[in-house]
Amino acid sequence: MAYADIIRSAFPTMEDIADLIEGIASADMPTTFTPYTPNPAASGSMTWTSTTNDVCEYVRLGKLCWVRHKLTGTVGGTLSDSLLVDLPFASITTGSGAALYLPVTVQSGGGNWEAGVGIIGTGATQIIYRRTLYTNYGAGAGGVGANFFYKVA
């Protein structure tokens, strides 16, 4: 049975469903991560220099984008509360999935990695990494890490 017929059928067989799933999740789907350059930045007059992209890659399936980040560097200047990392594609601007709050990990002042909050704002092209209590980052070694999905505009 053709894929469209399987979807319209009131009584598809198990073999029809297996064929449909195999057709949807075939080798034609991109399942490998693509590296990209994230252009890390900091909010206000805070600086985030000497950054290293330990991991910065994505997989895009239609409007769904799966991203993995781990970036480290040196935080300085006038300390503030946000480190920013570019997304591979702009996020949606309205509706479900806009203004996402994500669990992430952050490193501040050379200390241990800790729980943080990742924010992808409406129509954003960056994810904002903040400490859980929105306190300023400490000077010294600073980093961000996350593994998340978001909806592409």
C-alpha angles and dihedrals in degrees: 000000000000118000094250090050091051091053092048095043117106091204111033116176123236088253090054091051091047090051091049093050091046090050093050096043098041132138088268090077116093105246101160124091118249116212119226139179109254104191097220117215142170133229125254115348093331115119129213107192139167089033121182123201102219088171127359114155144122146198118213122202108178107297093348119093123188112199132189120193136177115160129164134187145127122298119208145132119070101348118240139169106258140069113186133206126186119246117226090238134015115265125239116279103218142015130025113005097022116127096017122192111206136186109247139159124243137183120214131187093352092297130130121301110267140185115280142168125255117202126195105187127208110294090356127165093194140051114229114218116206136171112254095256092041089244121153120273116252123242117263131039111014133173147162134214135181145151112204150144127229138171116255120225 
